[in-house]
Every structure is written in structure tokens, then in C-alpha cells.
Amino acid sequence: MYEPAVVDAPPPRPAVRAAARVLWYVNRLRCMTVAEIPHRIARALTVQRQRVAPRAAPARIVAAPAWVHVPARIGARPYLEAADRICAGRFDLFALRDAPLGAPPPWNRDPKTGVAAPSVFGLRLNYRDVRVVGDIKYLWELNRQGHLVTLAQAYALSGQRHYAAAIRAHLESWFAACPYPRGPNWSSALEAALRLINWAAVWQLLGGAHGLVFTNADGARFRERWLQSIRQHALFIRANFSRYSSANNHLIGEAAGLYIAALTWPFWPDAGKWRAQAHAILEREAERQNAPDGVNREQSTSYQQFVAELLLLALLAGRANGVAFSRAYTGRIEAMLEYLASIVDVAGNVPMIGDADDAVALKLAPQAGADRWRWLLGAGALLFRRGEFKRKADPPDDRLRWLFGAGTDDAYARLDTARASLLPVRREFPLGGYYILGCGFETRDEIRLLVDAGPLGYGRLAAHGHADALAFTLSVGGREFFVDPGTYAYHADDAWRACFRSTAAHNTVLIDGVDQSRQAGNFMWLAHANAGCSAWHSTEDEDVFEGWHDGYARLREPVVHRRRIVLDKRARRFVLEDRLVMAGRHEVTLFFHCSENCVVASAPAALRISNGGRTIELRLPQIDEARIGVYCGSADPPLGWIARYYDRKEPAPTIVWQARLRGEPVLRSEIAC
């Protein structure tokens, strides 16, 4: 039966780790362009200059319009309860719930493993090494300081000054524990930028430069310490923008953080330069990193959300300050939201394509695990007056009220959904490579299948892509049946990281146990598979998709995979045909990953899959020598898992069909909905 690598292997010996690190550098060099190599060398030679803190510059306080607003009509209770937990030193971080970290918490210690990172020059710290820093995602998430926004919201809604005092205590503690440029919190420009975005919201909710917390002499000294740290953050970002093959969502986040800082704190002569540089980067990267059809080129729905949020926050901060973005910029945001509105099913489920780390740019929702999609569509409805966005976003989310201010509810209510175009807005996204087959959209009988014929990921690294060419997801009536299992891990577990990114973790065909593209590191791929759509049409009676990829052309005995999917809308039945053109004999494996809410049972000549009162039937290819298995929560082989959230996985059924074949077989599967 199917036998991939076991993930729970013993830790490698030091010599093996050293060799792996050398190989990582070799592969990383292979992903660079000729122009990037001298840039990296020059940066390595000049980075030492950043060991010296920038000269302190007195801030000249001037008026700065707020872009975060205190809502007049909002329930305060969730914010006060969440703030009280923070004041008691209890936090929710990824898989940790109500963790007693302290008030303030230790800023340089991984909350999950307890590993304390060294206070060394941050830009030389190997934050990928779990022995040195633990799981850096946990440490960084705490230090983005989204929890301070919750405290500031509680203060703004209640006027209770102990919340403001808690903010000050946390910040003073952070300044002392994390001096520029030492430790893990000075190792990433993106993390500094996201901290600035959250600090900007906190600053405004405290009342700005003349808030009560700054009124006396002691408060004025605190304000000056905070402003000097803000300036250090801004200069750190400018000196360490992501460039060349690293210039993905990180660069957009860095520019958004610097731009928002320049607007929120225009207190230094060079703040205008920050704003101009960041504005130019955002304009350029909004178009470069997002295709005209709205698909983010990282090929990840989670990063689609993250990048759209960053671009949206910069747009709103600019508007509040009378600074406009181009129509191309706003048009690209609108296209991104069109794609999102199109792939969300009738129950609000979003396929978990590509990487996901649960990132949000600004933590305006007090509860952990808040919906990350609906409020973006609500914002798009208000900005672009799109009734179809409103239909997918109803009812309005509180985050809209914090960002759009007085009149939000009235403006939202005036949006007309009766005249909105039918959803999905579009069915084909040829540049991103996604196609939607289905019928009965936005009804209780909806069938929605999303198939992937797009690139592996963005640029030469394709850092956040998965080996998922020609994979698909399927929901029926808002119940998920066949899913993308998610991501689970980034830095802290290499084996599970590789597992969730692999071809075997997606609803497609695996050849000889080899991924379609070759993993060369946790955020690096070599030998990228090319994929494309060769035919697509939709009529009243049927939808037809045909696609291909060449990921297995690199094998010693090459294979080309072509997939044809036909939906008979009247019969509510899909026919999947996987045509394999093979030299030699190969082990062929076909995967169907089910939702954790599914139950799989045998039926005559089929498998019956049930989820919440809905049932579909799957008929697998009829080949005598085929083996069929169903895995759920298996460690060996590592199959039957789903990760809805970072660092949390749970069992979910995976159906595996396998046979050793040669020639040009056509594998025919049927799904009756």
C-alpha cells in the first residue's frame, strides 16, 4: 500500500544538520538571479552598520488625522472580557489557548516551547533553528502586539484607565527587553512593520499624541521613548526591505507598515521620504504580486487575505490623510476581492490553497480565530459599492465600524443587493489558474468545485506554494467533502511541513511517490511544475475543464498528467478522467482528502461519503490490480490529517487508490452529488 516517508523520525545528528544547512545555501543560491547575488554580498558586508542604533531625533508633534475610529454603536463586552484576560496575563496564540504567559509576558521566549532566544545582533540570528529560538512563529505572533489593540479598544469604549496603564506597562517592558538591534524581534523587517501597524491603531485609540496617557511629565517621557522606538522601527524597515527573490508578501507588508507609520507619526523631517518610498513600493507591488484577474501570485488563499488586508489598510490610512492611490491600485484590490467572493461557498467556506499561518495585519477582532474573509468583503462592499460583496459579507462585521467610522451601518444598509450580479462574480481566473465548476450557486443545493491549473507559486522560490497541480476541492450545499488539508507547520517541524506541502496531501495524482515539484527547503522549491488549462467551457447543462502539468517530465521515464473534469448539471454528477502518458511502468496514486466532518462508508461499487446530512458517492477507477485504502489520523504513513489553523492538525479521512501501470491509462472516477 502507499508508503511515503515516516514523519516522526529521530532528530538528525549535528553532522547531518550541518550538511543540510550547506545544501540549503546551495539551493538558495540556485534560486537567485545573476543580479541578486551581488546584492546579497553587498548586504552581507553592510549589515554590520546596523549594530549601531540610529541617532535619536526629537519629534515635532503635528496634527495627524486618525484612520481608526471609535464606533458609536458597538457592544463593548467582548472587548472588555478579552482585555481583562490580557491584563491577567492570559493569551491565545495558535494552538495555545488561555496560556498563562504573564502581564507583561517574556518577549524573547517562545511561548510554546519555553526556549529563550539570545540577545544577539538580530540580523545575524538564525530564527529558523528551533534549538536557538523555538518556534519563531509563536514568539513573533506575541511580539506583533495585536493584543495591545484589544486593550486600546477596551480603553476607548470604557474610558477605564487601567487598560491604558496595561498598554504602557507592556510597551515599557518591551523597550527594556528588546533594545535595538538585539534579539529575535529585530531579525525581520516584516515583523517590525506589523508591530508598527498595530501600534498605530493603539496610538490613535489612546487619543493620539495628546491622549490622557501622555498628559503629565511622566507620560510625556513615555511618549518620547515610544516615538524613538517607532523611529528605530521605521529606519530598520527602510534598511532591510525584502528584495529580489524574497520580495513577496513580505515587501508589501514592510511597505504598508512604513507607510502607515509615516502617516500616523509625521513628526520627523524624513517621514515624508518614508511615505513616498513606501507609497511607490505599494503601487508597484500591488500590480506585480497580484494578477489582473485578482489572484495573488503566491497561489495561497491565506496570503490572498493577508495581502488584500495590507493594501486595504494602506488605502484607508492614505484616504484619511488626503493621500490618494492610483486607480490601478484600487482596481487590483477590487479584483482580489472578486476572486475571494467567487471561491467562498454558500456556507462561507474558503479552500485552503497553499500556505497559511493565520496572519492578520491588524488585530481588530478581540477573539481568537475570527473570520478573516467576511470583513474584507464587507470593506470591499463599502469602498466599491458592490452589492455582491455585501451578499457574501452580511451581516456587517465590527471591524468595519472601527475602520470606516461614523455612518458605517447606514452606508452599508444603503447598498443594494437586489441588483447585484449573480455569484460567483467570475468562474474562470486564467492568470491565477483557477476554475469553478458548479451549479445552484448561493442556494442550499449548491455544487462548487474549484480546480487548480496555476503556477506553483510566486517567483523563483515559490515559497508559499504547494505541489498541488490539477488538485481540486468540492463542497455541496455548503458542506465540504474534498478539501485541501492546509499547512500545519512552518519552521518548527520540517517533516510535517514537507508532508502538508506535498503532492500526496492534495486531491491529484502522485507518480512513484515523487512530488510534482521538488522541495528544497521549507520555503523553497526547485524543478517547478508548469500547469495550464487546455479547455474550459460552461453551458446550462455542463461545465468542462481540461488541464495538464509537466511536473513528472523530469523523471527518468517521463510522465505527463492530463485531467478532464465534466459536470453534468442535471444529473449532479462529475466525471474525472486522469490521462497519463507514461514511458515505462510507474506506481500511480490517486488521493481524495475529505473534510474532518466526513464519514466514509462502503457502498456497492462505490464509497459513500456523508457530511452533516449531505451524502455523495465516489466511484474509483475500475482496474483489477488497484488497491484502495482509507486513512484517518495515520502517522505511518502520514495520511488522514487536516490543519484548519497553524500548529493544529486533526484526523480526517483520506481515500487512496493505487496501482502499478504503464502505457497511456485513463483513470475514470465519478462523483455523484
C-alpha positions in Angstrom: 0.0 0.0 0.0 1.0 3.7 -0.1 4.3 4.1 1.8 5.6 7.7 2.0 8.4 8.8 4.3 7.7 8.5 8.1 7.4 11.9 9.6 8.3 11.1 13.2 11.9 10.4 12.6 14.6 10.9 15.3 16.4 14.3 15.2 19.4 14.4 12.8 22.9 14.3 14.1 25.0 17.5 14.2 26.9 16.5 11.1 23.7 15.8 9.2 22.3 19.1 10.3 25.4 20.9 9.1 25.3 19.2 5.7 21.6 20.0 5.4 22.4 23.7 6.1 25.1 23.7 3.4 22.7 22.2 1.0 20.1 24.8 1.9 22.5 27.6 1.0 23.4 25.9 -2.3 19.7 25.5 -3.2 19.0 29.1 -2.1 21.8 30.3 -4.4 20.3 28.4 -7.3 17.0 30.3 -6.8 18.8 33.7 -7.2 19.1 35.7 -10.4 22.6 36.9 -11.5 21.6 40.4 -10.4 20.6 39.2 -6.9 24.0 37.6 -6.0 26.0 40.9 -5.8 23.1 42.5 -3.9 23.3 39.7 -1.3 27.1 40.1 -1.0 26.8 43.8 -0.6 24.1 43.5 2.0 26.2 41.0 4.0 29.1 43.4 4.0 27.0 46.4 5.1 24.6 44.9 7.6 27.1 45.3 10.4 26.5 49.1 10.2 23.0 48.4 11.7 24.6 47.3 15.0 24.7 51.0 16.0 21.4 52.5 16.9 20.2 55.4 14.8 20.8 58.8 16.4 17.8 60.0 18.4 15.8 62.7 16.8 13.4 64.9 18.7 9.8 64.5 17.5 7.9 67.7 16.5 4.3 66.9 17.2 2.0 67.9 14.4 -1.6 67.1 13.6 -2.2 63.7 12.1 -5.8 62.6 11.1 -6.9 59.3 12.6 -7.8 56.3 10.4 -9.0 54.1 13.2 -12.3 55.3 14.8 -14.2 54.5 18.0 -17.6 53.2 17.0 -20.7 54.8 18.5 -22.8 51.6 18.2 -20.9 48.6 19.2 -21.1 46.1 22.1 -18.2 46.6 24.5 -18.5 43.4 26.4 -16.3 41.1 24.1 -13.6 43.7 24.1 -13.6 44.2 27.9 -13.6 40.5 28.5 -10.7 39.9 26.2 -8.8 42.8 27.7 -9.3 41.5 31.2 -7.8 38.2 30.2 -4.7 40.0 28.8 -4.4 42.1 32.0 -4.4 38.8 33.9 -1.6 37.6 31.7 -3.5 35.0 29.6 -3.2 34.7 25.9 -4.5 32.8 22.9 -1.7 32.0 20.4 -2.2 29.5 17.6 -2.6 26.1 19.4 -2.2 27.7 22.8 -5.4 28.6 24.5 -5.6 30.8 27.6 -1.9 30.3 28.1 -0.6 31.9 31.4 2.3 34.0 29.9 2.2 36.9 32.4 1.5 40.6 32.3 3.7 41.6 30.6 4.9 38.3 29.1 8.5 37.5 28.4 9.1 38.9 25.0 12.1 36.9 23.9 10.9 33.5 24.9 8.9 31.1 22.7 5.5 30.7 24.5 5.1 27.2 23.2 8.5 25.5 23.9 9.9 27.9 26.5 13.1 28.4 24.6 14.6 31.8 25.3 16.2 33.4 22.3 19.6 35.0 22.8 20.0 38.8 22.9 22.4 38.9 20.0 22.5 41.1 16.9 19.1 40.3 15.4 20.0 40.3 11.8 22.6 37.5 12.5 20.2 35.4 14.5 19.2 32.1 12.8 15.5 32.3 13.6 14.9 29.1 11.6 16.8 27.0 14.2 14.3 25.6 16.8 17.2 24.9 19.1 18.0 28.6 19.3 14.6 30.3 19.2 11.9 27.5 19.5 9.0 28.0 17.1 9.7 31.6 15.9 6.1 31.9 14.7 4.8 31.9 18.3 7.4 34.4 19.5 6.8 36.7 16.6 3.0 36.5 16.9 3.1 37.7 20.5 5.5 40.5 19.5 3.3 41.8 16.8 1.4 43.1 19.8 -2.1 42.7 18.4 -3.2 42.2 22.0 -2.4 45.9 22.7 -5.1 46.8 20.2 -7.6 44.9 22.2 -6.5 46.8 25.3 -6.8 50.1 23.5 -10.2 49.2 22.2 -11.4 48.4 25.7 -10.0 51.7 26.9 -11.6 53.6 24.1 -15.0 52.0 24.7 -15.0 52.1 28.5 -12.7 55.0 29.5 -11.2 52.8 32.2 -7.6 53.9 32.6 -6.2 50.6 33.9 -6.4 49.4 30.3 -4.2 52.3 29.2 -1.9 51.6 32.1 -1.6 48.0 31.0 -0.6 49.2 27.5 2.1 51.4 28.9 3.4 48.6 31.1 3.7 46.2 28.2 5.4 48.8 26.0 7.9 49.9 28.7 8.7 46.2 29.3 9.2 45.6 25.6 11.5 48.6 25.2 13.7 47.2 28.0 13.7 43.6 26.8 14.1 44.3 23.1 16.6 47.1 22.6 17.5 47.9 19.0 19.0 45.9 17.3 19.2 42.9 19.5 17.2 39.7 19.7 14.6 37.9 17.6 12.4 41.0 17.4 15.0 42.8 15.3 15.5 39.9 12.9 12.7 40.6 10.4 11.6 43.8 8.7 8.1 42.4 8.2 7.7 41.7 11.9 8.7 45.3 12.7 6.2 46.6 10.1 3.3 44.6 11.5 4.2 45.8 15.0 4.0 49.4 13.7 0.6 48.8 12.2 -0.8 47.6 15.5 1.0 50.4 17.4 -0.6 52.9 15.0 -4.1 51.7 15.9 -3.2 51.7 19.6 -1.8 55.3 19.4 -5.0 56.5 17.8 -7.3 54.7 20.2 -5.3 56.2 23.1 -6.2 59.7 21.8 -3.1 60.3 19.6 -0.2 62.5 20.6 -2.2 64.4 23.2 -4.1 61.5 24.7 -4.6 61.4 28.5 -1.9 58.8 28.9 0.7 61.4 27.8 -0.5 64.4 29.7 1.8 64.7 32.7 5.6 64.9 32.6 6.0 61.2 33.2 3.6 60.5 30.4 5.5 62.8 28.1 8.7 60.9 28.8 6.9 57.6 28.0 5.6 59.2 24.7 9.2 60.2 23.8 10.5 56.6 24.5 7.7 55.2 22.3 8.4 57.6 19.5 12.1 56.8 19.5 11.3 53.1 19.2 8.9 53.9 16.3 11.6 55.8 14.5 14.0 52.9 15.0 11.4 50.6 13.6 10.9 52.8 10.5 14.6 53.1 9.8 15.1 49.4 10.3 12.4 48.6 7.7 13.9 51.0 5.2 17.3 49.4 5.6 16.0 45.9 5.3 13.3 45.8 2.6 12.9 42.4 1.1 14.5 42.3 -2.4 14.7 40.1 -5.5 13.6 36.5 -4.8 12.5 37.5 -1.3 10.2 40.3 -2.5 6.9 38.6 -1.9 4.2 39.5 0.6 6.9 40.5 3.0 7.8 43.5 0.8 4.1 44.6 0.7 3.9 44.2 4.5 7.1 46.2 5.1 5.9 49.0 2.8 2.4 49.1 4.4 4.0 49.3 7.9 6.3 52.1 6.9 3.6 54.0 5.0 1.1 53.8 7.9 3.9 54.9 10.3 4.7 57.9 8.2 1.1 59.0 8.2 0.4 58.2 11.9 3.6 59.8 13.1 4.7 62.5 10.6 6.9 64.0 13.4 10.3 63.9 11.8 11.7 65.7 8.7 12.4 62.3 6.9 8.9 61.0 7.5 7.9 62.4 4.1 10.6 60.3 2.4 9.3 57.2 4.2 5.8 57.9 2.9 6.9 58.5 -0.6 9.1 55.4 -0.8 6.5 53.1 0.8 3.7 54.5 -1.4 5.8 53.8 -4.6 6.5 50.3 -3.4 2.8 49.6 -2.7 1.7 50.9 -6.1 4.3 48.8 -7.9 3.9 45.6 -5.9 0.1 45.7 -5.8 0.2 45.1 -9.6 3.3 42.9 -9.7 2.2 40.4 -7.0 -1.5 40.2 -7.9 -2.6 39.1 -11.3 -5.2 41.3 -13.2 -7.8 38.5 -12.6 -7.4 39.1 -8.9 -5.4 36.1 -7.8 -2.4 36.7 -5.6 0.6 35.2 -7.2 1.7 33.4 -4.0 -1.1 30.9 -5.0 -2.4 30.8 -1.4 -5.8 31.8 -0.2 -4.4 32.8 3.2 -1.9 35.2 1.6 -4.7 36.5 -0.7 -6.4 37.6 2.5 -3.2 38.9 4.2 -2.1 41.0 1.1 -5.6 42.3 0.5 -5.8 43.5 4.1 -2.4 45.2 3.9 -3.3 47.0 0.7 -6.7 48.0 2.1 -5.3 49.4 5.4 -2.7 51.5 3.5 -5.5 52.8 1.2 -7.7 53.7 4.2 -4.9 55.4 6.1 -4.0 57.3 3.0 -7.6 58.5 2.4 -7.8 59.7 6.0 -4.7 61.9 5.3 -5.8 63.1 1.9 -3.3 60.9 0.0 -4.7 59.0 -2.9 -3.6 55.8 -4.6 -4.0 55.2 -8.3 -7.0 53.6 -10.0 -4.7 50.7 -10.9 -4.0 50.1 -7.2 -7.7 50.2 -6.1 -8.7 48.2 -9.1 -6.3 45.4 -8.2 -7.8 45.3 -4.6 -11.3 45.1 -6.1 -10.2 42.3 -8.4 -8.7 40.4 -5.4 -12.0 40.7 -3.6 -13.9 39.5 -6.7 -11.8 36.3 -6.7 -12.4 35.9 -3.0 -16.1 36.4 -3.3 -16.2 33.9 -6.1 -14.4 31.0 -4.3 -16.3 31.3 -1.0 -19.1 28.7 -0.9 -22.6 29.3 0.2 -21.7 28.5 3.9 -18.6 30.7 3.9 -16.0 28.0 3.5 -12.8 29.0 1.7 -10.5 26.4 0.1 -7.1 26.3 2.0 -4.9 26.5 -1.1 -1.2 27.0 -0.5 0.4 28.1 2.8 -1.4 29.6 5.7 -0.1 30.9 9.0 -3.3 32.6 10.2 -1.7 36.0 9.8 -3.6 39.3 10.1 -2.1 42.7 9.6 -4.2 44.5 12.3 -5.9 42.7 15.1 -9.3 44.5 15.4 -11.3 41.4 16.4 -10.8 40.5 20.1 -11.5 36.8 19.8 -9.1 34.2 18.5 -9.9 32.5 15.2 -12.1 35.3 14.0 -13.3 35.0 10.4 -10.6 36.6 8.1 -12.6 36.8 4.9 -16.0 38.2 5.5 -14.9 41.6 6.9 -12.7 42.1 3.8 -15.7 41.6 1.5 -17.7 44.0 3.7 -14.9 46.6 3.3 -14.9 46.0 -0.4 -18.7 46.5 -0.5 -18.3 49.9 1.2 -15.3 51.0 -0.9 -16.5 49.9 -4.3 -20.3 49.9 -3.7 -20.5 46.2 -4.7 -23.8 44.6 -3.7 -22.5 41.1 -4.4 -19.7 41.6 -1.9 -22.3 42.6 0.6 -24.3 39.5 -0.1 -21.3 37.4 0.9 -20.3 39.5 3.9 -23.7 40.0 5.7 -24.1 40.9 8.5 -21.5 43.7 8.7 -18.5 42.9 10.9 -17.5 45.2 13.8 -14.1 45.6 12.2 -15.8 47.7 9.5 -17.0 50.1 12.2 -13.5 50.6 13.6 -12.1 51.4 10.2 -14.9 53.3 8.4 -16.2 55.3 11.4 -19.5 57.1 11.8 -22.1 56.3 9.3 -20.8 52.8 8.5 -24.0 51.0 9.2 -26.1 53.5 7.3 -23.8 53.3 4.3 -23.8 49.5 4.4 -27.6 49.3 4.6 -27.9 51.5 1.5 -26.0 49.1 -0.6 -28.4 47.3 -3.0 -28.0 43.6 -3.2 -31.2 43.0 -5.3 -29.4 44.4 -8.4 -26.1 42.7 -7.6 -24.8 40.4 -10.3 -25.1 36.7 -9.7 -22.4 35.0 -7.7 -19.8 33.8 -8.3 -18.7 37.1 -9.9 -16.4 35.1 -12.3 -16.0 31.4 -12.9 -12.6 31.4 -14.6 -9.3 33.0 -13.4 -6.9 32.1 -16.2 -3.9 34.0 -14.9 -4.1 32.6 -11.5 -5.1 29.2 -12.9 -8.3 28.6 -11.0 -11.7 27.4 -12.5 -15.0 27.0 -10.8 -17.4 24.2 -11.9 -20.8 24.0 -10.3 -24.5 24.8 -10.3 -27.1 26.1 -7.9 -24.7 28.7 -6.6 -25.7 30.5 -3.4 -28.6 28.0 -2.7 -28.9 25.1 -0.3 -28.3 22.8 -3.3 -25.1 24.5 -4.4 -22.3 22.4 -6.0 -19.0 24.1 -6.1 -15.7 22.5 -7.4 -12.5 24.6 -7.6 -9.7 23.1 -9.7 -6.1 24.4 -9.8 -4.2 24.7 -13.1 -2.0 27.6 -12.0 1.7 28.2 -11.2 3.4 26.6 -8.3 3.9 29.9 -6.6 5.4 33.4 -6.9 8.9 33.9 -8.3 11.9 31.6 -8.2 11.3 30.5 -4.6 7.5 29.8 -4.9 7.8 30.0 -1.1 4.2 29.6 -0.2 3.0 27.3 -3.0 2.2 23.6 -2.6 2.7 20.8 -5.1 -1.0 20.8 -6.0 -1.2 21.0 -9.8 -4.7 19.8 -11.0 -5.9 19.3 -7.5 -9.5 20.2 -6.7 -11.8 20.9 -3.8 -15.6 20.2 -3.6 -18.4 21.4 -1.4 -22.1 20.5 -1.8 -24.8 22.6 -0.1 -22.1 24.4 1.9 -20.7 21.1 3.2 -17.1 20.5 2.4 -16.3 17.0 1.0 -13.0 17.1 -0.7 -10.6 19.6 0.7 -7.1 20.9 0.7 -5.8 19.8 4.1 -3.9 23.1 4.8 -0.4 23.8 6.1 0.1 22.9 9.8 3.8 23.9 10.3 6.4 26.4 9.1 9.8 26.3 10.8 9.3 24.0 13.8 8.6 20.7 12.2 10.4 20.0 8.9 8.8 16.6 8.3 5.2 17.7 8.7 6.0 20.8 6.8 7.1 18.7 3.9 4.1 16.4 4.3 1.4 19.1 4.1 3.1 20.8 1.1 3.5 17.5 -0.9 1.5 16.2 -3.8 0.3 13.4 -1.6 -1.5 16.0 0.5 -3.7 17.1 -2.4 -6.5 15.7 -4.5 -4.4 14.9 -7.5 -2.3 12.1 -8.9 1.1 11.1 -7.5 3.7 9.2 -9.5 6.3 6.9 -7.9 5.9 8.8 -4.6 7.6 11.8 -6.0 6.3 15.4 -5.7 5.3 17.2 -8.9 7.9 19.9 -7.9 11.0 19.3 -5.8 11.1 20.7 -2.3 14.5 22.2 -1.5 13.7 23.9 1.9 10.7 24.9 4.0 10.1 27.9 1.7 11.9 26.9 -1.4 11.2 24.7 -4.5 13.3 23.5 -7.4 12.1 22.0 -10.7 8.8 23.9 -10.7 5.9 22.0 -12.4 4.3 24.0 -15.1 0.5 23.7 -15.4 -2.2 25.1 -17.6 -5.8 24.8 -18.8 -6.2 23.4 -22.3 -10.1 23.7 -22.4 -12.8 25.3 -20.4 -16.5 26.0 -21.2 -19.7 26.3 -19.3 -23.3 25.9 -20.5 -26.7 25.5 -18.9 -26.2 21.7 -19.0 -22.5 21.1 -18.2 -19.1 22.5 -17.2 -16.0 21.1 -18.7 -12.4 21.7 -17.6 -9.2 20.1 -19.1 -5.8 20.8 -17.7 -2.2 19.5 -17.7 1.1 19.7 -15.9 4.6 18.6 -16.7 6.0 18.1 -13.2 6.8 14.4 -14.0 8.5 15.1 -17.3 11.8 15.3 -15.3 11.6 11.6 -14.3 14.0 9.2 -15.9 10.9 7.6 -17.6 8.8 10.7 -18.1 5.0 11.0 -17.3 2.6 13.7 -18.4 -0.6 14.1 -16.4 -3.8 15.5 -18.1 -7.0 15.8 -16.1 -10.5 16.3 -17.6 -13.5 17.2 -15.3 -17.0 17.3 -16.6 -20.0 18.3 -14.5 -23.4 17.0 -15.7 -25.6 19.7 -14.0 -28.9 17.9 -14.5 -27.6 14.6 -13.1 -25.5 16.4 -10.5 -22.5 14.2 -11.4 -18.8 14.8 -12.0 -16.7 12.6 -14.2 -12.9 12.9 -13.6 -10.6 11.4 -16.2 -6.9 11.3 -15.5 -4.9 10.5 -18.6 -1.3 9.5 -18.0 1.1 9.4 -20.9 4.0 7.3 -19.5 7.3 5.9 -20.5 7.9 2.7 -18.6 6.0 1.3 -15.6 5.1 3.6 -12.7 3.4 3.5 -9.3 0.3 5.7 -9.7 -1.6 7.0 -6.6 -4.8 9.0 -6.6 -5.9 10.9 -3.5 -9.2 12.2 -2.2 -8.8 14.1 1.0 -12.1 14.5 2.9 -13.2 17.1 5.5 -12.8 16.1 9.1 -16.6 16.2 9.3 -16.9 13.4 6.7 -17.7 9.8 7.3 -16.6 7.3 4.6 -18.5 4.0 4.2 -18.6 1.3 1.6 -21.4 1.0 -0.9 -22.0 -1.3 -3.8 -19.2 -0.4 -6.3 -18.6 2.9 -4.6 -17.7 4.8 -1.4 -20.4 6.8 0.3 -19.2 10.0 2.0 -21.5 11.8 4.4 -21.2 15.2 6.0 -23.9 16.9 8.1 -26.9 15.3 6.4 -25.4 15.5 2.9 -24.1 12.4 1.1 -22.1 12.0 -2.1 -20.9 8.8 -3.8 -17.4 8.3 -5.2 -16.7 5.6 -7.8 -13.0 5.0 -8.2 -11.2 3.7 -11.4 -12.1 0.1 -12.2 -8.7 -1.6 -12.6 -8.2 -5.1 -11.3 -4.8 -4.7 -9.7 -5.7 -1.5 -7.9 -5.5 -1.2 -4.1 -7.9 1.1 -2.1 -7.4 2.3 1.4 -8.9 4.9 3.8 -6.6 6.6 6.3 -7.6 8.7 9.2 -5.0 10.2 11.6 -2.2 7.9 10.5 1.4 8.6 11.4 2.9 5.8 9.3 2.1 6.6 6.5 1.4 10.3 7.4 -2.1 10.4 5.9 -5.6 11.4 7.0 -5.0 14.9 8.5 -6.3 18.4 8.2 -4.9 21.6 9.6 -7.5 24.4 9.8 -5.2 26.5 11.9 -1.5 26.9 12.3 0.1 24.2 14.5 -3.2 22.4 15.0 -4.0 19.2 13.0 -6.8 16.7 13.4 -7.7 13.4 11.8 -9.7 13.5 8.6 -10.4 10.6 6.2 -8.2 10.3 3.1 -9.1 7.9 0.3 -6.2 6.4 -1.5 -6.3 4.5 -4.8 -3.1 2.9 -6.1 -1.9 0.7 -9.0 1.2 0.0 -10.9 0.6 1.0 -14.5 2.2 1.5 -17.9 1.3 3.0 -21.3 -1.4 5.6 -21.5 -4.1 4.6 -19.0 -7.2 6.7 -18.4 -8.3 6.7 -14.8 -12.1 7.4 -14.6 -13.6 8.5 -11.3 -17.2 9.6 -10.8 -18.7 11.8 -8.0 -22.5 11.7 -7.6 -23.7 14.7 -5.7 
